[in-house]
Amino acid sequence: LRYSPDVPGVYQVSVVVDDTPTKKFDVPWRVKPPKGSADPKKSGVCGLLPVVAADSPATFTITAGTPDGEDKLSGGDVFDVNVRNEDGTECPVKIDDLGNGEYLVEYTPAKEGELEVDIAVAGDPLLNSPFHVKSTSDGVDPEPEMVFDLNLDTPKYKLNIGGPGLKQGKLGKPGKVYLKVKDKATKKPVSVPIENVALNVKGPSDVAVQTLPSKKHPGTFVLMYFPEEPGKYDVSVAVDGETSSPKEVPWYSASPLSVSPNSFVKNLDPVVPVNAPSTFTVVAKSPDGSDKIVGGDPLDVKISSADGTECPVKIDDLANGEYQVEFKSTIEGPLTVDVAFGGEPLVSSPIHIQATPDGVEPKSEMAFDVLLDTVKFKLSVGGPGLKYGQIGKPGRIFLKVLDKAKKPVDISPEKVNLFLKGPQPVSNVKVVPSAQNPGTFVIKYSPEEPGNYELTITVDKQPTKPRTVTWHPRPLPGLAADPHNVEILGLPSTVPVSQPATFTVSTKEPTGGEPLDVKIYSENGTETPAKVSDLGNGDYLVEFTPTVAGPLDVDVAIAGVPISSAPTHLNVTPDGVEPVSAMDFDTTLETPKYKLSVGGRGLKSGKIGKPSPVFLKVFDKHTKKPVQLPAEKISLDVKGPGPITRPKVLPSKTLPATYVIRYCPEVPGTYEVALVVDTDTTEPREVPWREQLPGVNRADPSKSEVRGLEPAVAVDAPATFTVITKTPTGEAKPIGGDDVDVKVTTDSGATLPVKVTDLDNGEYQVEFNPVKTGPLDVDVAVGGIPLLESPFHIVAT
């Protein structure tokens, strides 16, 4: 919708849909400014904090610039500043013309949430406007959004440190350092007085420092500093007089850069070898998105291990807008790669990779989901490079060579190869053998042109059947969904053979048109066709029909980059009911007529978007013989904060009187769930349903673990254990805040009171008290998803 008034002034604008108008917005329209006025492309903003405190005044400065890029030395320009909440309400704004080309802006957020700051001069927006700010209760970043990528020790404390202020900076923007203080012995957060925490900054000029303690998380701080001169600054953190080693941080002038933060990194391997050179390329883009054809930009690359040790980095300016970076890691473990131009980090920075002795993923992180045959060998293969790819991100294929008896074969890497046919020859294929696992390899390749490539793996000159892999171009900034935020909704863990099954891919975007790949493979590599319908609202409906029973892998990718949950593992059975080996009947319930054996995740916890099963066996209460009832006489009575579509009841075709009931709420919260069998209703059970939110510190249930849970516990005595949450990369989480659900159930179905204490360091202490002897089931879930080993079976004596 476009409009163009002919007369200057303030216009009230609203949008009308189906005769219903939105609220009105006051929009000032200005006359064309006279010559010599501020240029919106050359003016800038200083001191605009990305996080501010609700109900407290916040300030920043607008610096007016002339069309030739010089600072204006006089005032009189017409600047408009609008600060809006997510619901469209505006915050009060005061603008003071300081008469020297600078304008002091003050605003007060009325509530917590996202804010949009629009700045314009004479009706033309400043470059990069609108600016995005978050309002919190204390002006401190939400802890799940803090990046703690350094672990440092002082004689007394263990410090988790991170933030861009330890890497690079740009004048006019605060250098931000995140700090979490833990006891060195217990690893629990320590509440330290603010006066005992300091940020030491030494450099070309004196530096103002601000320390903000978190009100919600004792021991967590945000430390900010504000250099006024460019140059290198030594930055260290001090707690109770104990100081960490200083980090050298380059700061750059606030002059506009000729490089866009949407510049990108290409050909960086996610796993690199220790004590061997690794390389990647940084491709610089102009602010308008076009390719740069010259070099000379102020590029910073820092590569750090978890303890803060920096890898030596060599940067070669190729004088064509590209920069080749070479580095060598000397220790194993996670590495953080920070890339910035002139103190402005790239949108994709930081990038997390891993260093291993041989440059091969640990065995636990390799997914071998397809079996291929040659005349002589049986090949177990997997990896995203076998399914899709994005130009600039190396494709990786995992290969395990087995003989026909499925025993590993130690074969020379020279006898393993990958042949590709596609839009352009691919000559950079590299075969890396695993030093720990004989017969296991990682095959790397990286096409330069998008399109379909036909892949054939050869082992000892024996080829597999070719597979077609689509390689996508790198999407333009803002035109593709973030794969880490994409979710699969409505896909059960078991589906019936020869019947259509559907699920939804939700991108969290308002519109469709994403470069979405959905591939569904059986164990022998056969692909099941999938029909993808773009619903135009950011959701995609996927339909497929399994043709054979057995395991299936569902891979989903955006522009060739897999989503966080890919691959998702399914099981195909004749009736869509889980095999008996996958059912857990851990509770006995009674109705006036029946004795019920029940179990399943649906009685314990759930994740929004993932259907949860309840398993049921029906027995006659007196004879204890199975009673086969029509499916329509079985149901769930579910009450909670949101509506529930009718639960789906599936009777087993192979197990008498056995059923699976699936349900999936759409709103998180606690639901009361009761079984209904032939009009008889059981006592309801409380089941928490969680919504696992994306974030840099999100917990991965498949990597998290339980420690200290004894196989036998004493009656009438407190029993304790610890849940250790970990990130998708397998690293221990430094912070808490996760939805950890623990249920302890007796064989009669009674649940014991459980106390879960968030230690605010990624660990959760669990305490329960058995009241009688007998077996106990301990169910542990994070974000509604059970840990891999859950439920745990113990006994009370």
Steps between C-alpha positions, in 0.01 A plus 500: 500500500661827389394859557658840434356820657547831319489716814745464794372429849402216731269238352307235690538165324320171562454182299147374432438129437145382436359832630698467825767770556814467708604762750616831350865598470617862490734532200682831440558597135772759442589736220822440312781636719709798381852457370750448781262299715600172661535205262319187630760276336788679671341561841544247777397386847723472807429341838180318404504203737362173358347418841341759730306492827123530502359808678841671496614781268739392223702739286700502178646761266435571133804644320404696189722460195529705179465345151881495464534295821617778733351554846253788516601769748161666532146393584159581360431171322160334521552157655205271570542214751228241561545226761229234475414190701405173332131588529552831319474726805756780506742595776531871588804653326682827574755644250743776603685689226845563653579758229822326393365243257411259779155417631441340839204259498331375817223240516346286774378147423173437682529121501724206421530368145632580154529864393543649153683834477430689177717803428452731202619844393245705309302182438790292363610209725860471615710220362422175691180648652293357663727392786393216726518527879383266776351624825546281810425546868863580589657610172692172485482265202280193556742231613400250227624756244841548664793323341752366754775360280796536738558307822762666718628411846617724780636355826150519651247509217406343170395775260282456193573798277387606155358781291619715209685736732778239532544474124468833318313827514387810313498848651150616589386153598558351847743215547299235680650222716290227661617353831375211710681434829504145638658336799806312379422188703120470474458676163193671644439871430637736764317820592779758496442866603512731201786697654713182497467463122707717268587528134857619443555676168835649392561664164544823305245690711324492834189284486170526686376167640150398608415185700147361498408206726223264396201514735382156391831310507736566793864497393419612144612843379516709185811720489507781243778736401503798264832589330518840330818441299575222251785259571577185695376459857598240760182375671487282812242408763566521874292327768588555868837633388581189293561602139472296183763517229452807277358467149617735225195656333525723190264800481421682176375847417129562451540604134265311265648177368511399136427142613163349591454288815330257259843410365553131550739214569537215255671160502549488879495136610286434809768256621873569459812303596725591790854620420431531127424813297137567409372769266182682409400810303325819606302656214439874543176656377427869442225663710263473201560124484716501189833316479807697596775489238780654708654426838647718772222456756575486877432130557532338843491124555531350848489125559484398866475177696274459803775607741564823308813383320518666158617316190759679285323648196645612169286716268588545132326783315438361150427858378172389338263535796597160640731418789660162562535408866738232627512374859625207703339364814737351756241343731190285458151626571256770390625812323324833457570690177428875520511700177455880481569791267594824672365380833163394353452123532351315206137398538613134500769559767592328728531165327553188710723219375688210659862385502570125515825305467427398139244756380226234518184531710481288815324172428203605714433797270502304173163397362518183289141477382532325161641161399640470147641193331787443260605161362750451780402738782206619704525875556340682790472864395343825617556870545339808345729486195305195387172692495541873430747786518553877487772661294783612729430240771704179454293185450594212730419134446563243773609157380558174683635213288373155606539157352190298413496371859475866611846503661716816455761482225824694547555636149741765368346845439651491149248228418204718600371764261202713411399568139264784416315604185330837495495856370874535555790260571584463870870449562530568874393157627694398811485165681597517870544171689405470867804433720280346772264288290658289224294487183322827583544809281371850444473599134501878443402681183389852413344589162533857374180502294144427624294226342445124512805277538511124450717336768665160483722362777765249396686266732782297347366604154154358579228768459173547684181598322501874421302742719379846401582785741371855457743783575341837565649846449573699812175689570494878503491655851154491651354287220527161667385377840758420766531118497559503877151647556314258272290229666321184394147485639248220516731214400444191718787264576317207336291504180306226315622339179315572172301785654559873444675675788531877538694752704569873494829685463472835680763761406376772740490736199186695400506388135601200290737455209785340695756275322378199699630146456323198651655159446370177651724193484464139604790304647608363159518849350168488313341843492130536582340774285382800699248759385567846647223762491591862573214638712623857442520583872844362582364147546540209258280190497694181420327179393664162441394137482740236637504186286691261727523444874820599680691811605475827305711815523339837427748769395392863473726781381473869410714597199711190553559553875337236725268613778605431860277192543609331175501213443182401681465123548169323440380144514258354244281212618204319339245678722681818607537360851841483663662157519463340841871554568442877479203502738540554871212390722621628835175579679189303599166679532154373584148595398178335631517240220859486377861472604713721274870474429614840374813696414657729240628856483147637477449434872824671603598801290481634148634753252264725308478383139612144569215248548547303819381137537313332783526120497208296632422134567149410617436200730190369666516601865406155630636250248799718404456389138546750214181675394482614137287815477404703190730798452207741537461386863856614581591867544682759705340773706747791480445832677741790507587853387434437131261314268575139405401335173346157546770251606576232241447139615681221315431136591788259454446238230753262654455546878156425650326773701792737438460862385699815434331835567673811365425861586675833447402828673571827322550713812774434761400439861389222734221271382289251696488174307263213578431178310144424396423128447144397423359804691727435801749780573826469693633756743662790305877545491678834463714516185715807424528599133793722411595725214871467432616844393800549269810672636876484513486321836210263442527157656505188282323206669691251283831629642391569859554237770426386853772454762492357849176301471555181699345174372372433854374765744385482860138531611411807710832666423564785254652384171674751271652516154603768251380578148785640287367699203713531189487700178450341154881488465527288816652775715377545857261795526636785715155632594163370618144594417398179324171320543619185678220258585558201729235243590561213742229235472431182697382178335145583612507830309538727803733796448740608773556868585812624324698817564708634207747778588651708220862557602521775234810340347342252260453242774180405681492323836212256542377369834226246576407278794381140441222402741492123443708222355470394137597604147502865396509664157683832475402702193716800410415741220642835387266731314242222489734254325633200695871438542631213290529261797168598661315341672753376757400187691604486866377325813419623850607266784 
